[in-house]
Amino acid sequence: MKVRASAPGKAILFGEHAVVYGKPAIAVAVDKRARVTIKEGTNDNTEVKIPKLDIDAVINHETGLVTRVNGSQLEPCKFDAGIMEYIQVALSQLGTPLDGLKVEVDLEIPIGAGLGSSAAITVATLAAAARYTQEEMTLETLAHTAHQVELQVQGAASPLDTTVSTKGGFVYFTREKGALKIKPALEMPLVVGYTSQPGNTGALVEGVRQLREAHPTIVNPILEVMEDLTNQARESIIQGEEKEVGELMNINQGLLDALGVNTDELSRLVYRARHAGALGSKLTGAGGGGSIIAYCPGKTREVLEELESIENAFQVGISSQGVTW
């Protein structure tokens, strides 16, 4: 028996970090996906292959240990963001015990780049596992379970990433109402540039929490402004106001800088994108490395070439399709 599932990555246009504190965010599912294949294995352990990360590992379900197929210890490298832990925890979430499997992950999304790779892998793994065990799971249950996996692995996480990976599309997200689809009245040509230094989501979220705890009268107003900015951005996107969308992205970047999650490398990408013609550019995701996203109507080629001249970059499309299984 062999089953497959896939889920898209995401890019946050507005509201990262503030969303952890119940504020809204705007995000898009991108046309880069994680694809997970599950089939029956040859013994009681589960073998996981992720060719892009050079991972060929075994999960021992009795001991919980993860080792390479050759028996050596599997040390998480700086680029894999602990992906094996997400897979291990995801496989433990279903009602039916899962062991003796072969799991292969085909990954189009850069790891640690703020593009939701862990959420996409978690959602796709859960969906494939549910299909393998023939367990009924709604999209809402899948998104909720995937968020619980991220919470267990990271310690703190917003439901945004797993919701977008599950449902796809262009969304305005709040904790109270979940993901509400947005219908833009404008084209959204987007270019992502990502650094060779990945961000650590858990550590960055914790850093903002500590900053807020140390300076609540300063940081809380920043989060409130982010909420107002995100709501205004939603209206500008719906009304087709290109210039305003770009300006609000640039303001959002300044607020993220104030929270201490920017880096020299990200700043260089942000400003080079603007100089090449992007109306707006900002880091996307947790920061501390990872990616920036540039909104560049009429200047996609120029921005892409500029970013490619100094780092990794690619044009992204918005995926209307979420998880497939």
RAGIMO-V89673 format. One record per residue. N is the residue number from 0. OMEGA is omega in degrees with one decimal (999 if undefined). Layout:
BEGIN
n,omega
N,OMEGA
N,OMEGA
END
This chain:
BEGIN
n,omega
0,178.8
1,177.7
2,179.5
3,171.8
4,176.6
5,179.3
6,-178.0
7,167.6
8,-178.4
9,170.7
10,177.6
11,177.9
12,-178.8
13,165.9
14,177.6
15,-173.8
16,176.3
17,-178.3
18,177.5
19,-177.3
20,174.2
21,178.4
22,-180.0
23,174.7
24,175.3
25,-177.0
26,175.8
27,168.2
28,-176.8
29,-176.3
30,170.0
31,-168.8
32,166.9
33,180.0
34,-176.6
35,175.5
36,177.2
37,173.8
38,-177.1
39,179.1
40,-175.7
41,178.2
42,-174.6
43,179.9
44,178.6
45,178.5
46,-179.2
47,176.6
48,173.1
49,-173.4
50,-176.9
51,-179.1
52,-178.6
53,178.4
54,172.0
55,-166.5
56,-179.6
57,173.8
58,174.9
59,-172.9
60,177.9
61,-175.5
62,-175.8
63,-177.7
64,175.4
65,179.8
66,173.6
67,-178.2
68,179.7
69,176.5
70,-179.3
71,-177.8
72,177.4
73,178.0
74,177.2
75,175.8
76,-174.2
77,-177.4
78,-174.8
79,173.2
80,179.3
81,-174.6
82,179.9
83,-179.6
84,177.5
85,-179.6
86,-178.7
87,-179.6
88,179.8
89,-178.8
90,-179.2
91,-172.4
92,-175.5
93,-178.4
94,179.6
95,178.6
96,179.9
97,172.6
98,-179.5
99,-178.3
100,165.9
101,-177.8
102,177.0
103,-178.3
104,173.5
105,-168.6
106,174.8
107,-173.6
108,175.4
109,-179.9
110,176.3
111,-175.6
112,179.8
113,-177.4
114,171.6
115,-178.8
116,-178.2
117,178.1
118,-179.2
119,178.6
120,179.7
121,-179.1
122,-178.7
123,178.3
124,178.4
125,-178.8
126,178.9
127,-179.8
128,178.5
129,177.7
130,-179.6
131,-178.0
132,-179.2
133,178.8
134,179.1
135,179.3
136,176.8
137,176.3
138,180.0
139,178.6
140,179.3
141,179.7
142,-179.7
143,-179.0
144,178.4
145,176.9
146,178.0
147,176.5
148,179.9
149,177.3
150,-178.4
151,-177.1
152,-172.9
153,-175.4
154,176.1
155,-179.4
156,172.4
157,175.0
158,-173.0
159,-173.9
160,-176.8
161,177.2
162,-179.8
163,178.0
164,-179.5
165,-169.7
166,178.9
167,173.4
168,-177.7
169,-168.5
170,167.8
171,-171.0
172,169.1
173,178.2
174,-175.3
175,-173.5
176,-179.0
177,-175.6
178,175.7
179,-177.6
180,175.6
181,173.1
182,-178.6
183,175.6
184,179.7
185,173.5
186,-180.0
187,177.7
188,-173.2
189,174.3
190,177.0
191,170.1
192,-178.9
193,-174.0
194,176.3
195,177.6
196,-179.0
197,174.6
198,176.0
199,-172.2
200,-177.9
201,-178.5
202,-178.9
203,175.8
204,178.3
205,178.5
206,177.7
207,177.7
208,179.4
209,178.5
210,178.8
211,179.2
212,-179.0
213,-175.6
214,-174.6
215,-177.1
216,177.4
217,-174.1
218,179.8
219,175.0
220,176.1
221,179.1
222,177.1
223,177.6
224,176.9
225,177.6
226,179.2
227,-178.9
228,-179.2
229,178.4
230,177.7
231,178.7
232,177.9
233,180.0
234,180.0
235,178.3
236,-179.5
237,-178.0
238,178.1
239,-176.9
240,-175.1
241,-174.3
242,-178.6
243,178.8
244,178.9
245,179.3
246,-178.7
247,174.4
248,-179.0
249,176.2
250,178.9
251,177.6
252,179.0
253,179.0
254,176.8
255,175.4
256,179.5
257,178.5
258,174.3
259,-176.6
260,178.8
261,174.9
262,176.8
263,-176.6
264,178.2
265,178.8
266,-180.0
267,178.1
268,-179.5
269,-174.8
270,175.9
271,177.1
272,179.5
273,-179.5
274,179.5
275,174.5
276,177.9
277,176.2
278,178.5
279,175.2
280,-176.7
281,172.5
282,177.7
283,-175.5
284,-172.4
285,-176.8
286,-179.6
287,-167.7
288,177.8
289,-164.7
290,164.2
291,175.3
292,-177.2
293,176.8
294,-166.6
295,176.9
296,179.8
297,-176.1
298,-175.3
299,-177.4
300,-177.6
301,-179.4
302,179.6
303,-179.4
304,179.7
305,-178.7
306,178.6
307,-179.7
308,-178.2
309,-178.0
310,174.7
311,179.3
312,174.6
313,174.7
314,178.4
315,170.4
316,178.7
317,-179.3
318,176.3
319,-177.2
320,175.6
321,-178.0
322,172.5
323,-177.5
324,999
END
